[in-house]
Every structure is written in structure tokens, then in C-alpha cells.
Amino acid sequence: MTNEQERKTILVLGGTGKTGRRVVERLRGRGVPVRVGSRSAGQPFDWTDRTTWAPVLRDVGAVYVSFYPDLAVPGAPETIGAFADLAVASGVDRLVLLSGRGEEEAQAAEKLIQSSGVEWTILRSSWFSQNFSEDYLREPVLGGEVVLPVGTVPEPFVDADDIAEVAVAALTEGGHAGQLHELTGPRLLTFADAVGEIARAAGRRIDFVSVSVEEYTGALAVEGVPVEVVELLTYLFTSVLDGRNAQVADGVQRALGRPPRDFADFAKDAAATGVWDRA
Ligand SMILES: NC(=O)c1ccc[n+]([C@@H]2O[C@H](COP(=O)([O-])OP(=O)(O)OC[C@H]3O[C@@H](n4cnc5c(N)ncnc54)[C@H](OP(=O)(O)O)[C@@H]3O)[C@@H](O)[C@H]2O)c1
């Protein structure tokens, strides 16, 4: 890190989310000035309200760009492109984008970051292990039954701690500019395998049930889940899980010089925090 970069604030978008809060913790641990970019931050940032963008970019040298809800949603690339333009105009000289594998819209967003004119790093990541402990798959785990429209297509779940560690390296160190790091875990697991690992770690029975897309979306609609969320989940569980991502990549090893964390270790550590204990 140059002296100039040491002085400048790093903006972490989604800084209270699964990867962002881990990036914030690590940067603060290194004594780097950090600004959290989210709707609930002291200086609120909202992707849907462009008047909130310029204030959080003031005196910022680098940005961790974690979009919400998902880079796969229509219009996401245009929003990322507009944000990158403003960031560069505001003096930002390094952009680190959290992206997804096998998603057309996400890859379009990557291209806009790559052509922004400043140093860039892309973290093209597989499904996060923490979706089971900190997001929408936690409730089904607690309920003892995970029902999803996926069969035996395997996914190399990646640990959000690994993503955060690579992000911090890309934000603060040399050697990552112009790099596309494809970040996955060390092995492929089906969703049934993943739920089995969680059941073992939590010490109780949790069933995995594979259903059709129609059954799944029908159940979500009955629960009152908004239509755009149903569409996004359907896309993620069908197109993105059609086998296109069923291979591990070496991004964590290349970026950090060590292998990625295994899903079993994630499950053991998450279980120890009590996150899957029934009340
Ligand atoms: N989850 C996965 O398995 C996965 C895999 C690959 C790539 N990705 C990518 O990772 C990114 C983040 O997804 P995630 O699932 O990990 O979510 P997440 O980071 O856990 O999402 C929550 C974060 O977004 C903020 N947020 C929510 N709505 C916002 C808005 N309108 N404007 C600004 N900030 C907002 C939240 O803070 P506030 O509530 O305070 O606003 C919080 O910091 C997505 O772009 C997705 O494509 C996810």
C-alpha cells in the first residue's frame, strides 16, 4: 500500500452484510480508515437513491463494491457502471467488485468495472456457505427441513471469510490490480451434502428435500414472498445451478497462497456459535 492509499478512507458497500462486515472488521483491525456504505450507516448509502452516492465517496481512495440484492437482477450493470463513473470522478483509484459465477448480468457488470479507468479486481464467487447460517437458508435449517428446487448438481460453496480476506488484500496490497479471482471452496457438494454436513455439525436431524421449480415458487407465493424475489431465487436455483459452475477454481489459493476453507470447517464453527440452535 502506498502512503497516499494508507491515508485515504476505504468505502465498503454492503458493509453490514455477509462479506462486507468481515471486510470492515479486517480493515479496522489493520488500522485502515473505513466507511460503511449501507442504508443503516451514519451517512446512509442506498443503491436505489443516487443522491446518497456522492456523500459517501468523499475522500475515498478505494471501494469494495458489493451490490444488493444481486448482480443478476436486470439493471444491475447500469447501476454499477453509473456508480463506477461517479467513484472515478470523485478520485477513487481502486475498485474491488464482488461478483457471481455464471451470471450474464454479473459478467456485464464486471466489464464496466474493468473499463472504469482505475485499478480493478474482480472477486467472482461461488455460493456462500454463510447463506445457510446468516441468510434465507438459516430458517429452514432451524426448522429441520431444507426444501429447494435443486437436485444433484454440485456447487463449490465458498466461505465468506475467504472472500473477505481476498478483498482486503486486493484493497490494501499490490499484486491484485487487473486480476479476476475466481473464488470457490475446495470441493463440490450437492445441497444434500451441504445439509448433511450441517446436520452432523449441529448434532441433529435436518432433511433435504428436492422439489420442482413449480412447487417451490408456488410455496413462496403462498408465503407472500415478493414476485421479484421469487424470480431471482428461481434464476439462481435453476439457470445458475444447471451445472455451469460445477467445478472448483483456484482463486483463493492464488490470491492468498493458502487453500480455501472447507464447508465442514464452516459448519463446525457456525454450529459452535449457536446459530442453528433451536430456541
Ligand atoms: N449470497 C451468495 O451466495 C452470493 C454468491 C456470489 C455473489 N454474490 C453477490 O454478493 C452481493 C451481496 O449479496 P449477499 O447475498 O452477500 O448480501 P449481503 O451483503 O449479506 O446483503 C446485505 C447488505 O446490503 C445492504 N443493503 C441492502 N439493501 C441495500 C440498498 N438498497 N442499498 C445499499 N445497501 C443495501 C445491507 O445493509 P442495509 O440493510 O443497512 O442497507 C447489507 O450491508 C450481491 O451482489 C450478489 O450478487 C452473492
The ligand as an SDF file (V2000), in Angstrom:
LIG
                    3D

 48 52  0  0  0  0  0  0  0  0999 V2000
  -25.0430  -14.8570   -1.4470 N   0  0  0  0  0  0  0  0  0  0  0  0
  -24.3170  -15.5430   -2.3270 C   0  0  0  0  0  0  0  0  0  0  0  0
  -24.2160  -16.7770   -2.2650 O   0  0  0  0  0  0  0  0  0  0  0  0
  -23.5800  -14.7990   -3.4250 C   0  0  0  0  0  0  0  0  0  0  0  0
  -22.7180  -15.5110   -4.2790 C   0  0  0  0  0  0  0  0  0  0  0  0
  -21.9890  -14.8110   -5.2550 C   0  0  0  0  0  0  0  0  0  0  0  0
  -22.1380  -13.4350   -5.3680 C   0  0  0  0  0  0  0  0  0  0  0  0
  -22.9900  -12.7780   -4.5460 N   0  0  0  0  0  0  0  0  0  0  0  0
  -23.1330  -11.3050   -4.6900 C   0  0  0  0  0  0  0  0  0  0  0  0
  -22.8840  -10.6960   -3.4340 O   0  0  0  0  0  0  0  0  0  0  0  0
  -23.6220   -9.4700   -3.3550 C   0  0  0  0  0  0  0  0  0  0  0  0
  -24.2050   -9.3460   -1.9680 C   0  0  0  0  0  0  0  0  0  0  0  0
  -25.1250  -10.3700   -1.7440 O   0  0  0  0  0  0  0  0  0  0  0  0
  -25.2920  -11.0290   -0.3350 P   0  0  0  0  0  0  0  0  0  0  0  0
  -26.3010  -12.0840   -0.5140 O   0  0  0  0  0  0  0  0  0  0  0  0
  -23.9740  -11.3700    0.2520 O   0  0  0  0  0  0  0  0  0  0  0  0
  -25.9210   -9.8580    0.5280 O   0  0  0  0  0  0  0  0  0  0  0  0
  -25.3780   -9.1540    1.8320 P   0  0  0  0  0  0  0  0  0  0  0  0
  -24.0840   -8.4430    1.5850 O   0  0  0  0  0  0  0  0  0  0  0  0
  -25.4590  -10.0480    3.0060 O   0  0  0  0  0  0  0  0  0  0  0  0
  -26.5300   -8.0250    1.8590 O   0  0  0  0  0  0  0  0  0  0  0  0
  -26.8140   -7.1550    2.7900 C   0  0  0  0  0  0  0  0  0  0  0  0
  -26.0220   -5.8100    2.6890 C   0  0  0  0  0  0  0  0  0  0  0  0
  -26.5450   -4.9550    1.6730 O   0  0  0  0  0  0  0  0  0  0  0  0
  -27.0040   -3.7340    2.2820 C   0  0  0  0  0  0  0  0  0  0  0  0
  -28.1640   -3.2650    1.5270 N   0  0  0  0  0  0  0  0  0  0  0  0
  -29.3920   -3.8330    1.4300 C   0  0  0  0  0  0  0  0  0  0  0  0
  -30.1840   -3.0990    0.6190 N   0  0  0  0  0  0  0  0  0  0  0  0
  -29.4300   -2.0480    0.1910 C   0  0  0  0  0  0  0  0  0  0  0  0
  -29.6910   -0.9270   -0.6600 C   0  0  0  0  0  0  0  0  0  0  0  0
  -30.8800   -0.7310   -1.2520 N   0  0  0  0  0  0  0  0  0  0  0  0
  -28.6950   -0.0330   -0.8710 N   0  0  0  0  0  0  0  0  0  0  0  0
  -27.4820   -0.1890   -0.2660 C   0  0  0  0  0  0  0  0  0  0  0  0
  -27.1720   -1.2330    0.5400 N   0  0  0  0  0  0  0  0  0  0  0  0
  -28.1530   -2.1430    0.7670 C   0  0  0  0  0  0  0  0  0  0  0  0
  -27.2990   -4.1270    3.7280 C   0  0  0  0  0  0  0  0  0  0  0  0
  -27.2470   -3.0680    4.6380 O   0  0  0  0  0  0  0  0  0  0  0  0
  -28.5370   -2.1470    4.9790 P   0  0  0  0  0  0  0  0  0  0  0  0
  -29.6530   -3.0680    5.2820 O   0  0  0  0  0  0  0  0  0  0  0  0
  -28.0700   -1.3160    6.1430 O   0  0  0  0  0  0  0  0  0  0  0  0
  -28.7750   -1.3150    3.7670 O   0  0  0  0  0  0  0  0  0  0  0  0
  -26.1380   -5.0910    3.9960 C   0  0  0  0  0  0  0  0  0  0  0  0
  -24.9570   -4.3830    4.2790 O   0  0  0  0  0  0  0  0  0  0  0  0
  -24.6460   -9.4920   -4.4910 C   0  0  0  0  0  0  0  0  0  0  0  0
  -24.3070   -8.5380   -5.4710 O   0  0  0  0  0  0  0  0  0  0  0  0
  -24.5460  -10.8890   -5.0870 C   0  0  0  0  0  0  0  0  0  0  0  0
  -24.6710  -10.8730   -6.4790 O   0  0  0  0  0  0  0  0  0  0  0  0
  -23.7080  -13.4050   -3.5790 C   0  0  0  0  0  0  0  0  0  0  0  0
  1  2  1  0
  2  3  2  0
  2  4  1  0
  4  5  1  0
  4 48  2  0
  5  6  2  0
  6  7  1  0
  7  8  2  0
  8  9  1  0
  8 48  1  0
  9 10  1  0
  9 46  1  0
 10 11  1  0
 11 12  1  0
 11 44  1  0
 12 13  1  0
 13 14  1  0
 14 15  2  0
 14 16  1  0
 14 17  1  0
 17 18  1  0
 18 19  2  0
 18 20  1  0
 18 21  1  0
 21 22  1  0
 22 23  1  0
 23 24  1  0
 23 42  1  0
 24 25  1  0
 25 26  1  0
 25 36  1  0
 26 27  1  0
 26 35  1  0
 27 28  2  0
 28 29  1  0
 29 30  1  0
 29 35  2  0
 30 31  1  0
 30 32  2  0
 32 33  1  0
 33 34  2  0
 34 35  1  0
 36 37  1  0
 36 42  1  0
 37 38  1  0
 38 39  2  0
 38 40  1  0
 38 41  1  0
 42 43  1  0
 44 45  1  0
 44 46  1  0
 46 47  1  0
M  CHG  2   8   1  16  -1
M  END
$$$$
